[in-house]
C-alpha cells in the first residue's frame, strides 16, 4: 500500500471518529430543524385539495405505484393507472373504481409516441392531467458486475429518459392551467452511491438533477403553482426478493425497510405540502448531509467501511 493511500485512510478514520462524536449533536439539530419546518408549514402552508384532479401514476401495477394510486384516490383524485403490465394496472383500478373514476392503461414509458397517445386518451376519459407521478423503474441488473449494453440502455430509458417524455407531454397543460404537481421517484442511491449498481445509481442521480433543474425553470417562468417534488426512498418492502436478501444479510438494520403504504402516505402528504425533497426515512437526509461535509476521499472510505461488502453480497444473492 502506498504512503499516500495510508495517509488517506488515517485521515478518513480521523474524519469518521469526528463524525461519530458529532452525530448526536447533528441528530438533535436535524430533529429540531425538522420540527420547526413542520410547524412553519402547518401555519404558513396548508395542504392543497386535490379532489377531482386527474393523476397519472406510472408503474401502477404493483408495489409503490399501486400504493400511491390508492392514496391519491383516497384524497379524491381520478386515477390513470399506467403500466406495461395491464393486468396488474387493472387490478389496481379494481381497488379504486368504486370510490373515484379510474382507468388502466398499457403503456411502455420509454416510447414517446405512446406517452403522447396516452395523454390524448386520458384527457378524453378523465380530463386534463394535473398530477404526474413518475414511479416506473427498474431496480438492478441480474448480472450487476457485467450487465449487457441492452440492459444498461433499458435501465437508463425506464429510470431516467421516461421522466423527460412524461414531463414534455403533460407539463404544457399544467402551465396553461397554472397549477399541478410533478413527483418523481428517485432514490437515496441518487445521493449515496450503491456499489455494483452503477447504472441504477446514475439514473437516480439523473432524476434528482432533472427535477432540481425543472423546479428552477418553473420558478424563472413564474409557475410557482406547479409543485415539483423529488422522492428519495430507501429499500421498500414491495419487492420480495429485496426483502429476503436484506434480511439474510441483516442489512435491514442499516437500511430500514419501509412499507409501500407508509411510503405512499408520506409521498402524497409531502406533495400536497409542496416539499421539494421527500426523503424516506427522514434519517436518510441526515446521513447524507452529515457525510457530504467530509472530503471526497473520506466519504469514499466511510462508504466502503460501512456498506461496500454488504452490497457486494447483496448483489451476489439478488442475481442468483
TORPARO-592620 format. One record per residue (C-alpha): x, y, z; residue number from 1. Coordinates in steps of 0.2 Angstrom, whole numbers. Layout:
BEGIN
{{X; Y; Z}; NUM} ...
//
This chain:
BEGIN
{{0; 0; 0}; 1} {{7; 17; -5}; 2} {{11; 30; 8}; 3} {{-2; 42; 0}; 4} {{-16; 29; 2}; 5} {{-11; 25; 20}; 6} {{-12; 44; 24}; 7} {{-29; 45; 16}; 8} {{-35; 30; 27}; 9} {{-28; 38; 43}; 10} {{-37; 55; 38}; 11} {{-53; 46; 34}; 12} {{-53; 36; 51}; 13} {{-50; 53; 60}; 14} {{-65; 60; 50}; 15} {{-76; 45; 54}; 16} {{-71; 47; 73}; 17} {{-75; 66; 72}; 18} {{-91; 62; 63}; 19} {{-96; 49; 76}; 20} {{-93; 61; 90}; 21} {{-103; 75; 82}; 22} {{-118; 63; 76}; 23} {{-128; 65; 92}; 24} {{-127; 84; 90}; 25} {{-131; 83; 72}; 26} {{-146; 72; 75}; 27} {{-153; 84; 88}; 28} {{-150; 99; 77}; 29} {{-159; 90; 62}; 30} {{-174; 85; 73}; 31} {{-176; 102; 79}; 32} {{-174; 109; 61}; 33} {{-187; 97; 55}; 34} {{-199; 101; 69}; 35} {{-198; 119; 66}; 36} {{-200; 116; 47}; 37} {{-216; 106; 50}; 38} {{-223; 119; 62}; 39} {{-220; 133; 49}; 40} {{-228; 123; 35}; 41} {{-243; 119; 46}; 42} {{-246; 138; 50}; 43} {{-240; 145; 33}; 44} {{-245; 132; 20}; 45} {{-260; 121; 22}; 46} {{-261; 106; 11}; 47} {{-270; 109; -6}; 48} {{-286; 100; -10}; 49} {{-285; 88; -25}; 50} {{-302; 82; -25}; 51} {{-307; 79; -44}; 52} {{-290; 82; -50}; 53} {{-283; 69; -63}; 54} {{-267; 60; -58}; 55} {{-256; 49; -69}; 56} {{-246; 36; -59}; 57} {{-233; 26; -69}; 58} {{-228; 9; -63}; 59} {{-245; 7; -55}; 60} {{-247; -11; -57}; 61} {{-240; -16; -40}; 62} {{-229; -10; -26}; 63} {{-226; 8; -23}; 64} {{-235; 14; -38}; 65} {{-251; 5; -33}; 66} {{-250; 12; -16}; 67} {{-248; 29; -22}; 68} {{-263; 27; -34}; 69} {{-273; 21; -19}; 70} {{-268; 35; -8}; 71} {{-272; 48; -21}; 72} {{-289; 40; -24}; 73} {{-292; 42; -5}; 74} {{-289; 60; -7}; 75} {{-302; 61; -21}; 76} {{-291; 61; -37}; 77} {{-297; 52; -53}; 78} {{-283; 39; -57}; 79} {{-275; 34; -73}; 80} {{-265; 18; -68}; 81} {{-251; 17; -81}; 82} {{-240; 1; -83}; 83} {{-233; -11; -96}; 84} {{-242; -24; -86}; 85} {{-260; -21; -90}; 86} {{-267; -35; -79}; 87} {{-258; -28; -64}; 88} {{-264; -10; -68}; 89} {{-282; -16; -70}; 90} {{-281; -25; -53}; 91} {{-275; -8; -45}; 92} {{-290; 0; -53}; 93} {{-302; -13; -46}; 94} {{-297; -7; -29}; 95} {{-301; 11; -34}; 96} {{-316; 12; -46}; 97} {{-329; 11; -33}; 98} {{-324; 27; -24}; 99} {{-317; 38; -39}; 100} {{-316; 37; -58}; 101} {{-301; 27; -63}; 102} {{-294; 18; -78}; 103} {{-279; 7; -83}; 104} {{-268; 10; -97}; 105} {{-255; -1; -105}; 106} {{-240; 10; -110}; 107} {{-222; 7; -112}; 108} {{-215; 23; -104}; 109} {{-199; 23; -114}; 110} {{-209; 25; -130}; 111} {{-213; 44; -133}; 112} {{-227; 41; -145}; 113} {{-236; 30; -133}; 114} {{-235; 44; -120}; 115} {{-242; 57; -132}; 116} {{-257; 45; -136}; 117} {{-259; 41; -118}; 118} {{-261; 60; -114}; 119} {{-275; 61; -128}; 120} {{-284; 46; -121}; 121} {{-284; 51; -103}; 122} {{-290; 68; -107}; 123} {{-305; 60; -116}; 124} {{-308; 48; -102}; 125} {{-305; 58; -86}; 126} {{-300; 75; -90}; 127} {{-284; 86; -91}; 128} {{-269; 79; -81}; 129} {{-263; 90; -66}; 130} {{-254; 77; -56}; 131} {{-239; 67; -63}; 132} {{-231; 53; -53}; 133} {{-216; 46; -62}; 134} {{-214; 30; -52}; 135} {{-210; 17; -66}; 136} {{-192; 10; -64}; 137} {{-180; -5; -64}; 138} {{-170; -10; -48}; 139} {{-154; -18; -54}; 140} {{-147; -30; -67}; 141} {{-146; -49; -64}; 142} {{-128; -48; -68}; 143} {{-123; -32; -59}; 144} {{-105; -34; -62}; 145} {{-106; -35; -81}; 146} {{-123; -31; -87}; 147} {{-126; -31; -106}; 148} {{-127; -15; -116}; 149} {{-145; -18; -119}; 150} {{-148; -20; -100}; 151} {{-139; -4; -97}; 152} {{-149; 6; -110}; 153} {{-165; -1; -104}; 154} {{-162; 5; -86}; 155} {{-157; 22; -92}; 156} {{-173; 23; -103}; 157} {{-185; 17; -90}; 158} {{-177; 25; -75}; 159} {{-172; 42; -82}; 160} {{-177; 45; -100}; 161} {{-196; 42; -97}; 162} {{-196; 56; -85}; 163} {{-191; 68; -99}; 164} {{-205; 61; -110}; 165} {{-219; 62; -97}; 166} {{-213; 80; -92}; 167} {{-213; 85; -111}; 168} {{-231; 78; -114}; 169} {{-240; 83; -98}; 170} {{-232; 99; -91}; 171} {{-238; 111; -105}; 172} {{-256; 108; -100}; 173} {{-251; 111; -82}; 174} {{-243; 128; -87}; 175} {{-258; 133; -96}; 176} {{-269; 129; -81}; 177} {{-256; 137; -70}; 178} {{-257; 123; -57}; 179} {{-251; 105; -55}; 180} {{-239; 93; -46}; 181} {{-224; 84; -54}; 182} {{-217; 70; -42}; 183} {{-203; 59; -47}; 184} {{-197; 44; -38}; 185} {{-178; 44; -37}; 186} {{-168; 35; -23}; 187} {{-156; 38; -9}; 188} {{-144; 30; -21}; 189} {{-145; 46; -30}; 190} {{-136; 54; -15}; 191} {{-127; 39; -8}; 192} {{-120; 28; -22}; 193} {{-123; 9; -22}; 194} {{-108; -1; -27}; 195} {{-111; -14; -41}; 196} {{-126; -4; -46}; 197} {{-118; 10; -56}; 198} {{-132; 10; -69}; 199} {{-146; 12; -56}; 200} {{-136; 25; -46}; 201} {{-133; 35; -61}; 202} {{-151; 35; -67}; 203} {{-157; 40; -49}; 204} {{-144; 54; -48}; 205} {{-150; 60; -65}; 206} {{-168; 60; -59}; 207} {{-163; 71; -44}; 208} {{-154; 83; -56}; 209} {{-168; 84; -68}; 210} {{-181; 88; -55}; 211} {{-170; 101; -47}; 212} {{-167; 110; -64}; 213} {{-186; 109; -68}; 214} {{-190; 117; -52}; 215} {{-179; 131; -56}; 216} {{-186; 133; -73}; 217} {{-203; 134; -67}; 218} {{-198; 147; -54}; 219} {{-190; 158; -68}; 220} {{-206; 156; -78}; 221} {{-216; 161; -63}; 222} {{-226; 145; -62}; 223} {{-224; 143; -44}; 224} {{-242; 135; -43}; 225} {{-234; 119; -51}; 226} {{-226; 110; -37}; 227} {{-211; 99; -40}; 228} {{-206; 85; -28}; 229} {{-192; 73; -28}; 230} {{-194; 57; -18}; 231} {{-178; 48; -11}; 232} {{-183; 32; -3}; 233} {{-173; 18; 4}; 234} {{-177; 0; 1}; 235} {{-195; -4; 1}; 236} {{-204; -19; 6}; 237} {{-213; -20; -11}; 238} {{-200; -31; -18}; 239} {{-200; -49; -10}; 240} {{-183; -53; -17}; 241} {{-175; -37; -9}; 242} {{-184; -40; 7}; 243} {{-177; -58; 8}; 244} {{-159; -53; 3}; 245} {{-158; -38; 15}; 246} {{-165; -49; 30}; 247} {{-152; -63; 26}; 248} {{-138; -50; 27}; 249} {{-145; -41; 41}; 250} {{-145; -25; 30}; 251} {{-162; -20; 37}; 252} {{-153; -14; 52}; 253} {{-143; -2; 42}; 254} {{-156; 2; 29}; 255} {{-173; 0; 37}; 256} {{-186; -7; 25}; 257} {{-202; 4; 23}; 258} {{-219; -2; 18}; 259} {{-226; 4; 1}; 260} {{-241; 10; 10}; 261} {{-231; 21; 23}; 262} {{-220; 27; 9}; 263} {{-236; 32; -1}; 264} {{-244; 41; 13}; 265} {{-228; 51; 16}; 266} {{-226; 55; -3}; 267} {{-243; 62; -5}; 268} {{-243; 72; 11}; 269} {{-226; 79; 6}; 270} {{-233; 83; -12}; 271} {{-248; 92; -5}; 272} {{-237; 102; 6}; 273} {{-225; 107; -8}; 274} {{-210; 98; -1}; 275} {{-196; 99; -13}; 276} {{-187; 84; -7}; 277} {{-196; 69; 2}; 278} {{-183; 58; 10}; 279} {{-189; 41; 16}; 280} {{-185; 38; 30}; 281} {{-181; 56; 36}; 282} {{-165; 50; 44}; 283} {{-158; 47; 26}; 284} {{-156; 65; 24}; 285} {{-147; 67; 40}; 286} {{-135; 53; 35}; 287} {{-131; 61; 18}; 288} {{-129; 79; 24}; 289} {{-118; 73; 38}; 290} {{-106; 63; 26}; 291} {{-107; 76; 12}; 292} {{-97; 89; 23}; 293} {{-82; 77; 23}; 294} {{-68; 77; 9}; 295} {{-72; 66; -5}; 296} {{-58; 53; -1}; 297} {{-65; 52; 17}; 298} {{-83; 50; 10}; 299} {{-77; 35; -1}; 300} {{-68; 27; 14}; 301} {{-83; 29; 25}; 302} {{-95; 21; 12}; 303} {{-83; 7; 9}; 304} {{-81; 4; 28}; 305} {{-100; 4; 31}; 306} {{-108; -4; 16}; 307} {{-97; -10; 2}; 308} {{-95; -28; 7}; 309} {{-114; -29; 11}; 310} {{-119; -23; -6}; 311} {{-107; -35; -14}; 312} {{-115; -49; -5}; 313} {{-132; -41; -9}; 314} {{-129; -41; -27}; 315} {{-122; -59; -27}; 316} {{-138; -66; -19}; 317} {{-150; -55; -29}; 318} {{-143; -60; -45}; 319} {{-145; -79; -42}; 320} 
//
